[in-house]
Amino acid sequence: MQAAVAKGNLSKPHQVLMYLAYIAFELKRFDIALEAAKKALATPEGAKDPQTKNMIKAIEDTIKDREEKKAKL
């Protein structure tokens, strides 16, 4: 999916980017997930989709929690 996104010219970029964000999130690759979700938000469909913003918030919250746990160690 990352190669398809990098290549561009997708017929439904929002769907591909959100799917990539979900998969990366599940694999705990939060940097990739956040980047994909932010790119999805930049698409016309993403601007209309409230779940895109929710996904970004969830990823950012997870990253913040992870950083707080690391700081406590």
Backbone as ProteinMPNN parsed JSONL, in Angstrom:
{"seq_chain_A": "MQAAVAKGNLSKPHQVLMYLAYIAFELKRFDIALEAAKKALATPEGAKDPQTKNMIKAIEDTIKDREEKKAKL", "coords_chain_A": {"N_chain_A": [[0.815, -1.181, 0.0], [1.957, 1.209, 0.729], [3.686, 1.661, -1.386], [1.89, 2.033, -3.484], [0.634, 4.38, -2.643], [2.81, 6.117, -2.693], [3.378, 6.076, -5.399], [1.092, 7.245, -6.427], [-1.754, 8.684, -8.216], [-4.159, 7.377, -7.557], [-7.444, 5.964, -7.629], [-9.211, 6.177, -5.499], [-8.006, 7.754, -3.197], [-8.405, 8.489, -0.489], [-9.621, 6.263, 0.746], [-7.624, 4.296, 0.467], [-5.508, 5.459, 1.9], [-6.637, 5.647, 4.483], [-7.064, 2.955, 5.038], [-4.421, 2.085, 5.054], [-3.574, 3.573, 7.259], [-5.096, 2.368, 9.339], [-4.109, -0.291, 9.254], [-1.36, 0.109, 9.777], [-1.59, 1.216, 12.324], [-2.591, -0.958, 13.796], [-0.394, -2.603, 13.603], [1.293, -1.3, 15.204], [2.862, 0.698, 14.133], [3.053, 3.603, 14.448], [3.992, 6.041, 13.452], [3.84, 5.793, 10.666], [1.114, 5.338, 10.461], [0.033, 7.762, 11.406], [1.01, 9.594, 9.523], [-0.248, 8.64, 7.166], [-2.962, 8.969, 7.854], [-3.097, 11.744, 8.148], [-2.539, 12.532, 5.53], [-4.795, 11.456, 4.349], [-6.748, 13.086, 5.451], [-6.237, 15.398, 4.079], [-7.361, 15.01, 1.61], [-10.268, 15.595, -0.483], [-12.445, 13.919, 0.262], [-11.631, 13.103, 2.774], [-11.703, 15.441, 4.243], [-14.393, 15.715, 4.65], [-15.054, 13.479, 6.096], [-15.708, 12.488, 9.307], [-14.496, 10.42, 10.718], [-11.893, 10.327, 9.925], [-10.609, 12.445, 11.243], [-11.025, 11.514, 13.822], [-9.462, 9.231, 13.791], [-6.891, 10.305, 13.523], [-6.697, 11.657, 15.965], [-6.838, 9.468, 17.746], [-4.468, 8.106, 17.108], [-2.546, 10.054, 17.719], [-3.047, 10.312, 20.477], [-2.314, 7.769, 21.345], [0.404, 7.755, 20.708], [1.25, 9.78, 22.43], [0.632, 8.617, 24.94], [2.405, 6.455, 24.858], [4.867, 7.786, 24.852], [4.752, 9.011, 27.364], [4.796, 6.776, 29.026], [7.351, 5.816, 28.439], [8.863, 7.877, 29.477], [8.471, 7.584, 32.201], [9.907, 5.362, 32.809]], "CA_chain_A": [[0.0, 0.0, 0.0], [2.833, 2.379, 0.767], [4.198, 1.867, -2.735], [0.786, 2.587, -4.268], [0.463, 5.768, -2.215], [3.965, 6.863, -3.185], [3.244, 6.182, -6.846], [0.028, 8.212, -6.674], [-2.749, 8.423, -9.251], [-5.136, 6.415, -7.046], [-8.818, 6.363, -7.914], [-9.837, 6.516, -4.221], [-6.872, 7.901, -2.285], [-8.827, 8.545, 0.92], [-9.833, 4.898, 1.23], [-6.325, 3.617, 0.55], [-4.752, 6.059, 2.992], [-7.239, 5.27, 5.758], [-6.778, 1.539, 5.242], [-3.013, 2.045, 5.45], [-3.501, 4.084, 8.634], [-5.615, 1.335, 10.238], [-3.182, -1.433, 9.281], [-0.153, 0.548, 10.471], [-1.947, 1.37, 13.729], [-2.667, -2.302, 14.369], [0.969, -3.142, 13.649], [2.028, -0.411, 16.109], [3.733, 1.576, 13.34], [2.259, 4.804, 14.643], [4.479, 7.117, 12.592], [3.258, 5.56, 9.346], [-0.333, 5.507, 10.611], [-0.272, 9.185, 11.529], [1.28, 10.218, 8.229], [-1.298, 8.238, 6.232], [-4.218, 9.594, 8.264], [-3.018, 13.172, 7.83], [-2.681, 12.645, 4.079], [-6.202, 11.18, 4.055], [-7.502, 14.282, 5.828], [-5.988, 16.414, 3.062], [-8.164, 14.734, 0.416], [-11.634, 16.139, -0.356], [-13.277, 12.982, 1.017], [-11.151, 13.101, 4.148], [-12.167, 16.66, 4.903], [-15.808, 15.505, 4.974], [-15.214, 12.264, 6.902], [-15.318, 12.719, 10.702], [-13.673, 9.324, 11.219], [-10.492, 10.629, 9.63], [-10.128, 13.248, 12.368], [-11.019, 10.635, 14.997], [-8.301, 8.339, 13.657], [-5.706, 11.105, 13.825], [-6.691, 11.883, 17.414], [-6.512, 8.203, 18.401], [-3.042, 7.833, 16.893], [-1.787, 11.031, 18.512], [-3.202, 9.946, 21.887], [-1.519, 6.563, 21.568], [1.807, 8.173, 20.707], [1.453, 10.532, 23.664], [0.659, 7.643, 26.037], [3.651, 5.688, 24.738], [5.957, 8.66, 25.271], [4.636, 9.185, 28.818], [5.258, 5.532, 29.653], [8.802, 5.77, 28.29], [9.437, 8.879, 30.39], [8.377, 7.069, 33.565], [10.905, 4.301, 33.003]], "C_chain_A": [[0.866, 1.254, 0.0], [3.382, 2.683, -0.624], [3.12, 2.479, -3.627], [0.561, 4.05, -3.926], [1.595, 6.628, -2.764], [3.879, 7.079, -4.701], [2.173, 7.205, -7.221], [-0.945, 7.748, -7.727], [-3.75, 7.349, -8.833], [-6.547, 6.896, -7.352], [-9.556, 6.77, -6.644], [-8.746, 6.657, -3.159], [-7.273, 7.913, -0.816], [-8.981, 7.142, 1.488], [-8.516, 4.164, 1.409], [-5.531, 4.147, 1.739], [-5.323, 5.682, 4.351], [-6.999, 3.787, 6.056], [-5.328, 1.359, 5.692], [-2.857, 2.517, 6.892], [-3.986, 3.031, 9.635], [-4.648, 0.164, 10.371], [-1.917, -1.054, 10.054], [-0.418, 0.713, 11.969], [-1.978, 0.014, 14.429], [-1.292, -2.933, 14.507], [1.889, -2.307, 14.539], [3.103, 0.393, 15.385], [3.046, 2.941, 13.3], [2.716, 5.969, 13.767], [3.886, 7.009, 11.194], [1.753, 5.799, 9.399], [-0.708, 6.981, 10.649], [-0.065, 9.906, 10.2], [0.167, 9.894, 7.222], [-2.63, 8.909, 6.576], [-4.222, 11.086, 7.951], [-3.132, 13.407, 6.326], [-4.128, 12.398, 3.671], [-7.064, 12.39, 4.372], [-7.36, 15.377, 4.773], [-6.774, 16.179, 1.775], [-9.56, 15.33, 0.595], [-12.57, 15.229, 0.455], [-12.906, 12.989, 2.492], [-11.615, 14.315, 4.921], [-13.625, 16.528, 5.348], [-16.028, 14.371, 5.965], [-14.765, 12.504, 8.345], [-14.426, 11.611, 11.269], [-12.196, 9.553, 10.934], [-9.884, 11.429, 10.782], [-10.057, 12.404, 13.64], [-9.805, 9.71, 14.971], [-7.016, 9.088, 14.005], [-5.591, 11.327, 15.327], [-6.301, 10.612, 18.157], [-5.029, 7.877, 18.272], [-2.192, 8.776, 17.745], [-1.87, 10.719, 20.003], [-2.353, 8.725, 22.235], [-0.032, 6.895, 21.615], [2.133, 8.906, 22.0], [1.541, 9.594, 24.868], [1.96, 6.847, 26.036], [4.833, 6.514, 25.227], [5.933, 8.889, 26.789], [5.124, 7.946, 29.553], [6.768, 5.413, 29.562], [9.478, 6.73, 29.277], [9.428, 8.403, 31.833], [9.421, 5.996, 33.848], [12.202, 4.907, 33.261]], "O_chain_A": [[0.538, 2.243, -0.656], [3.525, 3.849, -0.992], [3.415, 3.354, -4.441], [0.324, 4.87, -4.814], [1.362, 7.738, -3.244], [4.259, 8.133, -5.212], [2.317, 7.939, -8.199], [-0.97, 6.573, -8.094], [-4.144, 6.511, -9.644], [-6.815, 8.098, -7.337], [-10.441, 7.624, -6.699], [-8.584, 5.775, -2.316], [-6.538, 7.39, 0.022], [-8.518, 6.866, 2.595], [-8.321, 3.478, 2.413], [-4.949, 3.371, 2.497], [-4.563, 5.421, 5.283], [-6.759, 3.414, 7.205], [-5.044, 0.576, 6.599], [-2.096, 1.93, 7.66], [-3.351, 2.827, 10.669], [-4.397, -0.316, 11.476], [-1.456, -1.824, 10.897], [0.438, 0.383, 12.789], [-1.449, -0.134, 15.53], [-1.053, -3.713, 15.429], [3.091, -2.558, 14.625], [4.136, 0.725, 15.968], [2.533, 3.371, 12.267], [1.896, 6.801, 13.381], [3.478, 8.011, 10.606], [1.183, 6.395, 8.485], [-1.662, 7.398, 9.993], [-0.884, 10.736, 9.806], [-0.303, 10.781, 6.51], [-3.343, 9.367, 5.683], [-5.244, 11.63, 7.533], [-3.756, 14.378, 5.896], [-4.637, 13.047, 2.757], [-8.009, 12.689, 3.641], [-8.266, 16.191, 4.596], [-6.843, 17.071, 0.93], [-9.989, 15.547, 1.728], [-13.388, 15.712, 1.239], [-13.776, 12.892, 3.357], [-11.89, 14.229, 6.118], [-14.038, 17.163, 6.318], [-17.076, 14.307, 6.608], [-13.576, 12.702, 8.593], [-13.674, 11.854, 12.213], [-11.34, 9.019, 11.64], [-8.782, 11.129, 11.241], [-9.136, 12.562, 14.442], [-9.197, 9.442, 16.007], [-6.154, 8.556, 14.705], [-4.507, 11.198, 15.895], [-5.514, 10.669, 19.102], [-4.407, 7.42, 19.231], [-1.243, 8.352, 18.404], [-0.876, 10.846, 20.718], [-1.746, 8.669, 23.304], [0.702, 6.379, 22.459], [3.183, 8.674, 22.599], [2.417, 9.752, 25.717], [2.545, 6.598, 27.09], [5.702, 6.004, 25.934], [6.988, 8.952, 27.422], [5.789, 8.052, 30.584], [7.408, 4.956, 30.51], [10.531, 6.423, 29.835], [10.3, 8.788, 32.612], [9.774, 5.756, 35.003], [13.188, 4.195, 33.454]]}, "name": "protein", "num_of_chains": 1, "seq": "MQAAVAKGNLSKPHQVLMYLAYIAFELKRFDIALEAAKKALATPEGAKDPQTKNMIKAIEDTIKDREEKKAKL"}
